[in-house]
Amino acid sequence: MSGSAVSVTTMDSSLDEELEGLSAAGRRRRLRRIDKKEGSIVWIDGRRLISFGSNDYLGLSQHARMIAAASLSILDWGSGSTGSRLTTGNLCPHEELEAAIAAFKHTQSAVAFTSGYAANVGAIQALAGEEDLILSDSLNHASLIDGCRLSRATVRVYSHNDTGHVRDLLNDRSNFRRLLMITDGVFSMDGDLARLPDLADLADECDGWLMVDDAHGTGVYGESGSGTVEHFGLLGRVPIQMGTLSKACGSVGGFVAGSRSLVELLKNKARSFIYSTALPPAVVESARMSLEIIASSPSLRARLHHNVKRLRTGLNILAIDAAAGDSPIIPVIYGSEMAAISISKQLEEAGFWIPAIRPPTVPPGTSRLRITVSADHTDDQIDALLKVLGEIDKSVSSK
Ligand SMILES: Cc1ncc(COP(=O)(O)O)c(C=O)c1O
């Protein structure tokens, strides 16, 4: 046996041991292959399931106008962008998309990244360094946490949505150059909204910069659908608005919207922007189309909120303990990993697909179903889910 074969075997047995540890803890992840998809219906392992787990809140991922925009763009531009934005990859569609994002978010300017993850790690790393202080909500998304780590700033994590705690952590603010306050707009696994008005006041008071990750608010909240900043009447008061094109927008990509100076600085310093190939033009064109659809079709948002209300009201009637609120993300917490997996399996047997969410995505002991609602769902589908959830809940409580 050659030396390298021996080391591969050693590597694999070490990795297998780690994987077995994950399995034993109920934390091993497994990819499920979707063979076909039509709106909220997916086909997995030969079975037709109704999905209540995607982030396609407005059902735009298969919208005819999105498909047409992407198809036409591929004919004009081909499949790839061929380079980083700063080399050969800065195409007309990218600049048009950024202008559309800025208009949609009511900001001077915007910059697109290849994903929301890339936007967060790039923006935070570019804006904060060793001399700076970052305050970050304990339930912030992993991409924000990773951006904080990358920045090498002093990072203080405050208890979820606890603005009193934020204030406590600011007592030595003057020892730092910049202060960044970072929060999800809609918390991705809990579906509650950040206390943006209080955070904006605190940021003003302490000369801080508020950054809102509105991955799940964009297209869902606000009069024009621009997100939680608009929803809370804070347009002009949140200098760093991050968002994704991958959830309600039904495409892929991330962005930061704000002042011209902010965007110019990010284009110069965000490493995930500089050292990565630009988004493919077909994706860019579908994303731009999504903003057009969101702005011109308030009825889609109204349908989404109708569906959210129907499902939330039904859960209340069944006395199923789901977090209060009005967002399309509805967590039902079961506690252990095994319990959440078992409920998810029972739902699958009954024709519904809602993946179990476990640590490290959520804190230990809070494994859950993360039920998400889309404008694509029909009343009948929602009622059918409620019926099955009610039956499962009864059998869990009687054990
Ligand atoms: C709050 C939040 N921020 C950022 C991201 C990353 O966005 P993307 O999936 O576009 O990379 C996600 C995605 O799960 C998210 O939930």
The ligand as a Gaussian input file, in Angstrom:
#p B3LYP/6-31G(d) Opt

LIG

0 1
 C      -31.029000      36.024000       7.734000
 C      -30.237000      35.475000       6.589000
 N      -29.203000      36.180000       6.134000
 C      -28.464000      35.748000       5.104000
 C      -28.731000      34.552000       4.476000
 C      -27.872000      34.101000       3.355000
 O      -28.497000      34.368000       2.150000
 P      -28.257000      33.480000       0.854000
 O      -29.011000      32.219000       1.040000
 O      -28.767000      34.335000      -0.250000
 O      -26.789000      33.230000       0.784000
 C      -29.809000      33.791000       4.902000
 C      -30.131000      32.509000       4.229000
 O      -30.479000      31.544000       4.788000
 C      -30.579000      34.253000       5.996000
 O      -31.609000      33.543000       6.465000

